[in-house]
């Protein structure tokens, strides 16, 4: 799948995403998240590659794996509890582009390619429960609830209450 910038994910990106989505065990463990990055190829080329995978269920560990000054995409398998209705999972696509200034020409070029490649890359992977554009950690904080309104504890409580009383 090509994007406006011409950047395409490598095959590993798609396969690792499918393993996460289908909750397949890889090396005996089920993936919790995948982080992707741009990889420079030749003089003017780029490709999207897997930067990191993890089975660690701690959301703070995931946040810590996002670099402070470089853009990344990530897919996180977010689990939440609806009480008596049970646990649920949503795949969350995160477009991480920190506000840190791009001080070199190469860094500015990377940010431009990153921004222009997001939509096609997202479509190449598949559908998601939530799509988040994050420029700082507060943007993807669970406590914040801003990007997780359907996962925020108060929203979950209200949803369960509304469905229970119907």
N, C-alpha and C positions, 0 to 999 in steps of 0.2 A: 504494500500500500504506500503510495507516494503522497507527500504533502506539498503545500505551496512552496516550501523551501527545498523540496527534493529529498529530504531526509527520510530514510526508511529504517524500521527496526530490523535487527538481524533475527534469524530464526529462533535463537535461544530466548529472545524476549517473549515471543508468542508462546513457546512451549512452557516456559517458567510461569507465565501468566495462567495458562490452562491448568497447570498443576495446582496453583494457588486457588483458582476459581473452583475447581472440582475437588478441592481438599484431598488431593492425592498425596500419599506418603512418598517422600523422596529421601533416600538414605535413612529410612526409618522415622522420619519426622514430617509433620504437616506444616507447610509454610504459613506464616502469619503475615508477612509482607515482602514486597519486592521493591527495590529502588533502582531506577533506570537513569542513565546519563547519556549525554552526547559524547561521541568519540570522534576525534579528528582523523580523517582519512585523506592522505595526500595533501595537496596544497589548498584546494577549495572544497573538499568533500567532508561529509559528516555521516555518521550512522548512529543509531540508537542501540545501546548495549545494556545488559544487566550490570548494575554496579554492585548490588548486594542483595542477598536473600537472607531471611531469618525466620526461625520458628519461635522466637521469643515472644510470648504473649503480652509482655509489658509495653504499653503504649509509650511510656516515657523513654524506653530504649529505642523505639522507632524514631521518636522526635530527636533523640541524641545522634542518630545515624544520618540525619539530614545535615549537609555541610553548611557552615555559616555564610559562605560567600559565593557559592556556585549553585546554579539551578539544577533541579532534579525533578523527575516524575516519580511517583510512587503509587502502588496499589496496596492498600491495607485492608485486611479482613477484620472488620470491626464487629465485635460481639457485644450484645447488650441484653439485659434481662428485663422481661416484661412481667416479672413476678409469677402469678398463677398461669399466665399465658405461655410461659417458658422463655428460653433463650432464643435469640435471633442473631443472624449475621448479615452484614451489608458490606459489599466491596466498595471501598472509597478510593476514588482516583484523586491524587493530590498533585497539583502543579506547583512545585516549590521554587520560587524565584525571589531569593532574599533581596532586601533593599540595599545591600552593600554595594557601593559604587563599583562599576566596572572600570578599573583604572588603566587597563591596557586595551589596545585595539582588538586583540584576540578575545579578550573577555567580553567586550562590547559585541563583537560578531557572534560569540557563543550565545549571549542573551537574546540577540535578534533571531538567530536560527531556532533557539529553544521556543520562543514565543510563537513563531510562525509554524512550528511543527506539532504543537500540542493537539489540535483538533484531529488531524489525520492519525496521529499516534493513538489517541484515545479510541478512535473508531477501529483501528487495526486490532486493538486488544479485545473490545467487546463492550457490553453494557455495564453500567455501574449504578449503585444505589444513590451515590452522591458524588459530585464533582466539586473539588475545592481548589480555588486559587489562593495560595498562601504566600505572603511576603515576610512574615515574621511568625514566631512560634505561637503567639497569642491567637493568630488566625486559625490555628488548628488545635487549639486547646479544647479538650472535652468539657472542662468546667465552664468555658466561655459559652458553649451551646449555640453560638452564632451560626456556625456552619453545620451543626448537627441538631437542628431544631427538632427533628423527628426522633433523635436519639437522646436528647437532653432529658434528664430524669423527670423534670416537671412535665414536659410534653408527653413522656411515656405514661406518667401517672394520669394525666388528663385523657390520653387516648384510651387507656385501659378503662378509666371511669366512664367515658362516653360510650365505649362499646359494651361495657357491662350493663349500663342502664338502658340500652336500646332494646 
